[in-house]
């Protein structure tokens, strides 16, 4: 299906109010903040939102409830060498050691680098986003060329060993001694650089080409949606993502709560409730756990005061503006380039759009979910509209909304809709659709509609936001 350029980009905007959550943290465990406009704001990074959306789409598909239940998926991991080796063992009866060594050497041969510590020796330095069938697909190729690849792996090992020997020899001639100071980082860098610096025989070109083809995104729907970039492997099929995401920001000044907490010690509470002063630790342990006797210092007394432990954690409150864009043409192009026929690609693109709309509305980052219940939050307003270019409305909130002005979420909704009306008039774009899960916001929409100031159509379900798919456009 040829997408009309007038509806190429589906711009999505949402306003969601969170109470005492910690959806994303910086390296110090603090909520991420940034000064924007006239105030410091709390922000949710794009990668946090994109992963939440991607996992929501996949979880629905795995449960068989989403529109993408029948589609293939990608996996983003550093563990492809382990997965390929596992497939070699289970599907082709290889031994554990040759499976790992040949796999790692082969992946190095196509351009991937590995970690330099014992724990990362078989993990690639970067995460590779590839179809979930990649492990079995590359294992099959390696197995078909087993004899040649085992011989090549042995040659590579010999070349690396010779390079190490020559390096040590040069070190002795230059006067470098074992006592020379060098940190563990230097040693790691030196170890990691050895395979690349040593002249090793190249991976046979025809096998390399097959392996790179095996990494192609194929029909993995999430790779078509979110894209991937493989700088390490030339010709591995980089994919421009069809979804753009900006940092979500609070529409009001940052509101961060420093929450002091205390945790109770169950044994201490039990003693306090019984009103018994257990000063003998052994008696307590024996009564509670029936463990064998152990000698403890005679002066050992249990502290009955205070909590078992204390600490501090940070939460934030506020209404957040979030924005994403779906490039409908790019999505279809990615699916066609992955090998789908036009009819199947069109259906997959439609299913992907519906699934993404549902995720944009319902997905919430899961950090601290057990102590915040954040995933149960629904947006107060969602606006969707199609146009020949994307529209980011973050600048609408350059001036922060203060509590003195009124309820931030309602003021933000009114400000967003007013701005959208101005864009409709001046850019002559389709008004789109609006969805709300908040009674006060729905009342605002009713008032705007009654006074002729509501341009988008109010709908009741996320999939109804995609007017282009529900307008009976010809296939």
Phi, psi and omega in degrees: 000133176274118181282131176296129181302335181292342181234027183299316186256125175260105181270132181239138179225143177217153172236119183229131180259123179248145179239118175050067179235169174216077189282338179205146182230157173271188184292346178260006180082008181268154172301143179285131180229159178204141176280122179225129182065236186258012184204159172283136181238155167276139181234154172245118186296151180302320182295329176295316180290318183295319179294319178300317179296313183297317180291326177296315179298315182292318181298319177297317181296318180295330177277354180075019184254343183266169180292347182256021185300332185262007186260160178278161185228165175255164177230131179253114186201163171264001191259022183298325178299319179292321180291321179293316179297321177298318178294322177298320181289312188279328185259340184228010172061035174282157172283157184300312185292309178297327179298314180291313185293315180295318180298312181297318180295321179294316179294325172296325181294335178265359173121355181277143177252154183242165179293166186247002178255162179305325182284341183242010185300331181246020175249132178294153183290335177240154175283138182249122180266108185218163180303149182297342180271005185300320181304309180290322182295313181287328176298320179296318178295315180298318181295322180296334179247032189304306185301315182293319182287325176295320178294319179294320178299321178295320178296320178296316179299319178295319180294320179294317178298318178296322178295320177296318180296318180294322180296318178296321180296316178296325179295321178292320181292330180275358176091006180284129183250165179296336181279355179301139183283133173203139183277168178300330178293322178296318180297319180296317180297321181294318179296317182293330185280344187304307182299324183286323183283330181284139178283109181245153178296136182290154174296132179312131189302318184292325178288319178300318180297320179294319181294318179294322176298325178294339177272357182302146183297339179050230184256022177294112191291325182285334174291320177297325180284310190258348177075176174201157180225120180242089181289334186285334187244110179292130177076020183275002176087063172296146183234122174285123182296152179264358182240130174252140181222135175252165176297131173283141181228149177290138181281351180240167177303151183305131177238099184248129181257121175273104187262109173279132180230156174230144180244133183279145173266119187300319180295318181296317179297320179298319179296318181296322180291324180283341181072024181253136179266094178276097177265348179264107183298323181295318179300319179298313182295319181294320180292324184276318190241353182054043179273160177299156181296142175225141180281132176234155180306143183298328183270012184287115179240144179271133180280118182269359186270152169070188182272170178292321176200158178228163179189187180219140174221158186249137174233164174225155177239162172143168175260129186246136171266125177239149184214132173220159180226136174251123176269103186294324180289316179298321179299313180294322178298317179297319180292319178294319179293337177281355176109004178284147173284159186305318182294316180292323179296321179295317179294319179296321180295319178296315179298319181295321179295316179296318180295321180292319177301317180296321179290319180301324181281319192256338186284137177225135176307143190265003181302136179057028186296328184288338180248005178229339183056031182300324181300346178277001183278137174247151181291151177277335179206135173229129179239131179228137177205148181255146183199168179287352177217159178283156179229119177255121184258019182300327182296344177301332186251025176301322172270116183294148177270127180260158181294332180296335181283335183143198180287116186303319184294321180289318178296322179294319179298315180295318180295318180296315182291324176296317179297318180298321178298322178294319179295320178302315183291314188274333179258351177056052179254168179292138182296331179080207184221157181227145183224140179221145174242024184232127185298318181295321179291322177297322176297322176298317178298320178299317180296317179295321180293317182295333180261010177071025182246010178255108182278311181289158178274131178281132180236171186245357183215146182306320182293338178286348178291339182270078182301330183295326181277340184256004183267009177070034178295141180291143179278000000 
